[in-house]
Amino acid sequence: MPDANVEPQRLCASGDLQECGDAVTFEVLEHGHSAPAFAVRYDNVAVAYLNRCAHVPAEMDWLPGQFWDQDKRFIICSVHGALYDPPNGACVSGPCRGAKLVPIAITESDGEVLWHPTERLQPLF
Ligand code: FES
């Protein structure tokens, strides 16, 4: 649920998120603790998730900001190969099939990508 008390946060320029390109990584506070997150663009829509696999709570990128599988169709966890559907973060293959990444609401406006804090996910101040 959006936190009406906290303004949307600028994440990057829209052009920084290329179709199936490198992720923009950022940090949020989850219940007061720093948590890594990332945003990518798929099918011309920007999406963002915590960088935390639903199998084991590990960071998923095989190199910093590299989240795509070979075909650039799925977000892949480099630890055991779980594949996530970019639009909804659902695991479609791998050891946590059916589980989901933690989504972060983002919007684009005037060439900027913004993420929207919630009670759970807050900006670092
Ligand atoms: S930690 Fe991601 S698939 Fe196991």
py3Dmol code that shows the C-alpha trace and the ligand (Angstrom):
import py3Dmol

protein = """\
ATOM      1  CA  MET A   1       0.000   0.000   0.000  1.00  0.00           C
ATOM      2  CA  PRO A   2       1.535   3.369  -0.990  1.00  0.00           C
ATOM      3  CA  ASP A   3       2.737   5.549   1.843  1.00  0.00           C
ATOM      4  CA  ALA A   4       0.972   8.873   1.307  1.00  0.00           C
ATOM      5  CA  ASN A   5       3.413  10.551   3.683  1.00  0.00           C
ATOM      6  CA  VAL A   6       6.470   9.906   1.507  1.00  0.00           C
ATOM      7  CA  GLU A   7       6.905  11.431  -1.931  1.00  0.00           C
ATOM      8  CA  PRO A   8       7.682   9.192  -4.912  1.00  0.00           C
ATOM      9  CA  GLN A   9      11.432   8.867  -5.259  1.00  0.00           C
ATOM     10  CA  ARG A  10      13.388   9.588  -8.419  1.00  0.00           C
ATOM     11  CA  LEU A  11      15.151   6.435  -9.523  1.00  0.00           C
ATOM     12  CA  CYS A  12      16.703   7.301 -12.889  1.00  0.00           C
ATOM     13  CA  ALA A  13      16.015   8.757 -16.298  1.00  0.00           C
ATOM     14  CA  SER A  14      13.702   6.683 -18.484  1.00  0.00           C
ATOM     15  CA  GLY A  15      16.528   6.314 -20.987  1.00  0.00           C
ATOM     16  CA  ASP A  16      18.664   4.591 -18.358  1.00  0.00           C
ATOM     17  CA  LEU A  17      16.369   1.574 -18.596  1.00  0.00           C
ATOM     18  CA  GLN A  18      16.811   0.058 -22.027  1.00  0.00           C
ATOM     19  CA  GLU A  19      14.678  -2.827 -23.250  1.00  0.00           C
ATOM     20  CA  CYS A  20      16.133  -5.965 -21.618  1.00  0.00           C
ATOM     21  CA  GLY A  21      19.238  -3.954 -20.792  1.00  0.00           C
ATOM     22  CA  ASP A  22      21.302  -3.635 -17.668  1.00  0.00           C
ATOM     23  CA  ALA A  23      19.377  -3.000 -14.476  1.00  0.00           C
ATOM     24  CA  VAL A  24      19.468   0.182 -12.479  1.00  0.00           C
ATOM     25  CA  THR A  25      20.227  -0.918  -8.942  1.00  0.00           C
ATOM     26  CA  PHE A  26      19.247   0.962  -5.819  1.00  0.00           C
ATOM     27  CA  GLU A  27      18.749   0.510  -2.116  1.00  0.00           C
ATOM     28  CA  VAL A  28      15.599   0.795  -0.069  1.00  0.00           C
ATOM     29  CA  LEU A  29      14.830   0.414   3.608  1.00  0.00           C
ATOM     30  CA  GLU A  30      12.677  -2.604   4.305  1.00  0.00           C
ATOM     31  CA  HIS A  31      11.289  -2.413   7.815  1.00  0.00           C
ATOM     32  CA  GLY A  32      14.240  -0.181   8.642  1.00  0.00           C
ATOM     33  CA  HIS A  33      16.932  -2.417   7.131  1.00  0.00           C
ATOM     34  CA  SER A  34      18.810  -1.696   3.936  1.00  0.00           C
ATOM     35  CA  ALA A  35      17.756  -3.953   1.069  1.00  0.00           C
ATOM     36  CA  PRO A  36      19.071  -4.049  -2.513  1.00  0.00           C
ATOM     37  CA  ALA A  37      16.639  -3.536  -5.353  1.00  0.00           C
ATOM     38  CA  PHE A  38      16.728  -3.283  -9.127  1.00  0.00           C
ATOM     39  CA  ALA A  39      14.721  -2.002 -12.042  1.00  0.00           C
ATOM     40  CA  VAL A  40      14.682  -3.266 -15.623  1.00  0.00           C
ATOM     41  CA  ARG A  41      12.597  -2.652 -18.714  1.00  0.00           C
ATOM     42  CA  TYR A  42      10.728  -5.463 -20.420  1.00  0.00           C
ATOM     43  CA  ASP A  43       8.186  -5.151 -23.216  1.00  0.00           C
ATOM     44  CA  ASN A  44       8.691  -1.386 -22.900  1.00  0.00           C
ATOM     45  CA  VAL A  45       7.470  -1.354 -19.297  1.00  0.00           C
ATOM     46  CA  ALA A  46       9.762  -0.535 -16.380  1.00  0.00           C
ATOM     47  CA  VAL A  47       9.482  -2.915 -13.432  1.00  0.00           C
ATOM     48  CA  ALA A  48      11.326  -3.099 -10.122  1.00  0.00           C
ATOM     49  CA  TYR A  49      11.819  -5.714  -7.436  1.00  0.00           C
ATOM     50  CA  LEU A  50      13.873  -6.333  -4.360  1.00  0.00           C
ATOM     51  CA  ASN A  51      17.077  -8.105  -5.375  1.00  0.00           C
ATOM     52  CA  ARG A  52      16.186 -11.137  -3.311  1.00  0.00           C
ATOM     53  CA  CYS A  53      15.483 -14.558  -4.689  1.00  0.00           C
ATOM     54  CA  ALA A  54      12.280 -16.227  -3.526  1.00  0.00           C
ATOM     55  CA  HIS A  55      14.177 -19.511  -3.099  1.00  0.00           C
ATOM     56  CA  VAL A  56      16.929 -18.446  -0.713  1.00  0.00           C
ATOM     57  CA  PRO A  57      17.119 -14.766   0.241  1.00  0.00           C
ATOM     58  CA  ALA A  58      20.207 -14.164  -1.881  1.00  0.00           C
ATOM     59  CA  GLU A  59      21.029 -11.446  -4.389  1.00  0.00           C
ATOM     60  CA  MET A  60      20.360 -12.739  -7.863  1.00  0.00           C
ATOM     61  CA  ASP A  61      22.535 -10.862 -10.362  1.00  0.00           C
ATOM     62  CA  TRP A  62      25.417 -12.834 -11.835  1.00  0.00           C
ATOM     63  CA  LEU A  63      27.356  -9.603 -12.282  1.00  0.00           C
ATOM     64  CA  PRO A  64      26.256  -6.300 -10.791  1.00  0.00           C
ATOM     65  CA  GLY A  65      23.123  -5.212 -12.642  1.00  0.00           C
ATOM     66  CA  GLN A  66      22.959  -8.357 -14.832  1.00  0.00           C
ATOM     67  CA  PHE A  67      19.634 -10.095 -14.328  1.00  0.00           C
ATOM     68  CA  TRP A  68      18.658 -11.467 -17.725  1.00  0.00           C
ATOM     69  CA  ASP A  69      18.802 -15.038 -18.867  1.00  0.00           C
ATOM     70  CA  GLN A  70      20.523 -15.835 -22.144  1.00  0.00           C
ATOM     71  CA  ASP A  71      17.420 -15.159 -24.255  1.00  0.00           C
ATOM     72  CA  LYS A  72      16.575 -11.989 -22.333  1.00  0.00           C
ATOM     73  CA  ARG A  73      13.115 -13.335 -21.715  1.00  0.00           C
ATOM     74  CA  PHE A  74      13.319 -13.969 -17.981  1.00  0.00           C
ATOM     75  CA  ILE A  75      14.963 -12.502 -14.917  1.00  0.00           C
ATOM     76  CA  ILE A  76      17.306 -15.214 -13.720  1.00  0.00           C
ATOM     77  CA  CYS A  77      18.726 -15.933 -10.310  1.00  0.00           C
ATOM     78  CA  SER A  78      22.396 -16.728 -10.737  1.00  0.00           C
ATOM     79  CA  VAL A  79      22.501 -18.927  -7.641  1.00  0.00           C
ATOM     80  CA  HIS A  80      20.313 -21.887  -8.702  1.00  0.00           C
ATOM     81  CA  GLY A  81      18.791 -20.647 -11.938  1.00  0.00           C
ATOM     82  CA  ALA A  82      15.229 -19.716 -10.956  1.00  0.00           C
ATOM     83  CA  LEU A  83      13.487 -17.883 -13.799  1.00  0.00           C
ATOM     84  CA  TYR A  84      11.104 -15.038 -13.077  1.00  0.00           C
ATOM     85  CA  ASP A  85       8.551 -13.516 -15.427  1.00  0.00           C
ATOM     86  CA  PRO A  86       9.531  -9.841 -15.705  1.00  0.00           C
ATOM     87  CA  PRO A  87       6.022  -8.286 -15.679  1.00  0.00           C
ATOM     88  CA  ASN A  88       4.892  -9.893 -12.430  1.00  0.00           C
ATOM     89  CA  GLY A  89       7.973 -11.363 -10.762  1.00  0.00           C
ATOM     90  CA  ALA A  90       6.491 -14.858 -10.633  1.00  0.00           C
ATOM     91  CA  CYS A  91       8.928 -17.754 -10.638  1.00  0.00           C
ATOM     92  CA  VAL A  92       8.078 -19.887 -13.673  1.00  0.00           C
ATOM     93  CA  SER A  93      10.941 -22.358 -13.424  1.00  0.00           C
ATOM     94  CA  GLY A  94      13.371 -23.501 -10.787  1.00  0.00           C
ATOM     95  CA  PRO A  95      13.345 -24.445  -7.135  1.00  0.00           C
ATOM     96  CA  CYS A  96      10.810 -21.794  -6.070  1.00  0.00           C
ATOM     97  CA  ARG A  97       8.304 -22.178  -8.902  1.00  0.00           C
ATOM     98  CA  GLY A  98       5.111 -20.285  -8.048  1.00  0.00           C
ATOM     99  CA  ALA A  99       6.796 -17.926  -5.575  1.00  0.00           C
ATOM    100  CA  LYS A 100       7.249 -14.250  -6.394  1.00  0.00           C
ATOM    101  CA  LEU A 101       9.801 -11.519  -6.149  1.00  0.00           C
ATOM    102  CA  VAL A 102       8.898  -8.574  -3.905  1.00  0.00           C
ATOM    103  CA  PRO A 103       7.616  -5.867  -6.248  1.00  0.00           C
ATOM    104  CA  ILE A 104       8.355  -2.163  -6.011  1.00  0.00           C
ATOM    105  CA  ALA A 105       5.828   0.144  -7.645  1.00  0.00           C
ATOM    106  CA  ILE A 106       7.386   2.413 -10.232  1.00  0.00           C
ATOM    107  CA  THR A 107       5.981   4.910 -12.691  1.00  0.00           C
ATOM    108  CA  GLU A 108       7.400   7.009 -15.493  1.00  0.00           C
ATOM    109  CA  SER A 109       6.621  10.647 -16.054  1.00  0.00           C
ATOM    110  CA  ASP A 110       8.356  13.336 -18.109  1.00  0.00           C
ATOM    111  CA  GLY A 111      11.288  11.075 -18.870  1.00  0.00           C
ATOM    112  CA  GLU A 112      11.876  10.142 -15.243  1.00  0.00           C
ATOM    113  CA  VAL A 113      11.381   6.831 -13.453  1.00  0.00           C
ATOM    114  CA  LEU A 114       9.974   7.137  -9.939  1.00  0.00           C
ATOM    115  CA  TRP A 115       9.521   4.497  -7.291  1.00  0.00           C
ATOM    116  CA  HIS A 116       6.748   4.674  -4.761  1.00  0.00           C
ATOM    117  CA  PRO A 117       7.482   3.982  -1.087  1.00  0.00           C
ATOM    118  CA  THR A 118       5.130   1.871   0.965  1.00  0.00           C
ATOM    119  CA  GLU A 119       4.872   1.232   4.671  1.00  0.00           C
ATOM    120  CA  ARG A 120       7.212  -1.704   4.111  1.00  0.00           C
ATOM    121  CA  LEU A 121       9.659  -0.143   1.631  1.00  0.00           C
ATOM    122  CA  GLN A 122      10.992   3.301   2.423  1.00  0.00           C
ATOM    123  CA  PRO A 123      13.735   5.457   0.919  1.00  0.00           C
ATOM    124  CA  LEU A 124      17.147   5.780   2.489  1.00  0.00           C
ATOM    125  CA  PHE A 125      17.396   9.242   3.963  1.00  0.00           C
TER     126      PHE A 125
END
"""
ligand_1 = """\
4
FES
S 18.839 -18.707 -4.464
Fe 17.895 -18.171 -6.340
S 17.378 -20.062 -7.237
Fe 18.248 -20.598 -5.325
"""
view = py3Dmol.view(width=600, height=400)
view.addModel(protein, "pdb")
view.setStyle({"model": 0}, {"cartoon": {"style": "trace"}})
view.addModel(ligand_1, "xyz")
view.setStyle({"model": 1}, {"stick": {}})
view.zoomTo()
view.show()
